[in-house]
Amino acid sequence: LVTRRGSAAPAHDRLLGGLLADGVDEISCHSRYQSASYRRRAGRQPSRYLVSKLRRHEALQRRCGPGTAAYSHAQEQLRSGKRSHAGAGSPACKYLVSISYRGLGNRILAAASAFLYAVLTDRVLLVDPSNEMDELFCEPFPGTTWVLPPDFPLTSYTNFSIATAESHANMVRNKVISTADVVQELPAFAYIHLDHDATGQDKQFYCDEDQRVLRDIQWLVMRTDSYIVPGLFLVMAFQEELAMLFPEPDTVFHHLGRYLFHPNNHVWGLVARYHDAYLAAAHQKVGIQVRVFGREPNSPELLEQITTCAQKEGLLPELHTAGPPAAITPPPAPPRRSKAVLVTSLKGWYYDQLKSMYWEHATVTGEAVGVHQPSHEEYQHFGAKSHDTKAWAEIYLLSLTDVLVTSSSSTFGYVAQGLGGLTPWVMFKPDNGSVVPNPPCGRDVSMEPCFHAPAFYDCRIKEGADPSKILPQVKHCKDVGWGLKLV
Ligand code: GDP
């Protein structure tokens, strides 16, 4: 096979080691099977157990999903608010409605987390279509839809919050349900509140006792903006299954993300055209994610942090800033090695500066460096489709690079690194905004996203504890000290 650069290379595995089911109509979703050919590295291999579990889960989604008799029946149960007896066994079809909100990175991480929870508990995953979750991606499950239908009986579910009486925490507090192993009636649904303001009681979701009672409730509605997966690893009832699904725990989002999130044809057009025009020909593609906020002034310190990081780590060549370059290094014979730098940022200033630097000065290695930035939206828009479309295309383009520098604590960067299978260099947040951190960046401990809102609690002894001391595969993040990530 001939690669996009014309050199011999192993065949691209369009099904990603069996992660993707074969036979889905390619016209409806070009990215699904084409994206592998845009990546130079094959990515990590899923376990055979994960592959077979995904096929079984797809069958569940088809058997119980919207449009089936089972779905109509379950919807009717919910509409009537009928309580059921625990111990009568789990309903044949159970559901998890995932409410994703905030920025696109947050939404993607929330949906991936909800999917893993759905897989672990044999629930059909349905995503809330508000916030463009129905528009940016192809359907992930062949032959059915993951979009929650508009006639969902809980009409105000998008307003569910910490105060909702049916939240699992409030129902436990008000003794509507009990986490003790007792015979009890169960409500038709429970709301799981895992937002940043979640209380200790909400976070008992990560305890086995709470999972036992939630197991038999037919409908769960979950709101989170986080990557809660490290929390799921702390539930003992899930640990054996997780170990079989993910013998390499640092690949959870890498697999789930590549399985679930396929850019729709419009977004894929943006990705593919940009990649082919500006990135494909380079010997190396370098991604630099510069997460800035609308009102922040352009920061020469941050620019210095970016260049020092990239040059110190050998990702970008240093520049001849004094004397005629030819006197120091003879120009290499063509073809020169080339680097394409993809900058993503809400602002254009950092890209402008980098581009000028590499135009105005020769590199000490003689490499040609091209700098590119697809858009600069200036500030974060909410609920604007074309804005989200660009954000998704840029996250995806970053994931196609060979090496990646990210900004700390950004879910935008987390998604890119996970999809790409890239362990990034993370730029540390300066303690004092005006001083460039030393070192400016460091290699992350894994490609997994960081869970920003974990529970510091050991369910077994019912006391505060540091979860990184409980499980060897759960560690603190480099970029968010209190956060947790899988390694
Ligand atoms: P986080 O806030 O960094 O964790 O990332 P999110 O993706 O959750 O939210 C940030 C949002 O701001 C994105 O979804 C975009 O809407 C916008 N945004 C931030 N940085 C960029 C960028 O580099 N390019 C584009 N197109 N949008 C961005």
Residues whose N, C-alpha, C, O or C-beta is under 5 A from the ligand:
A	BS01	GDP	R102 G103 L104 G105 N106 V290 R291 T344 S345 L346 Q380 H381 H387 K390 A391 E394 S409 S410 T411 F412
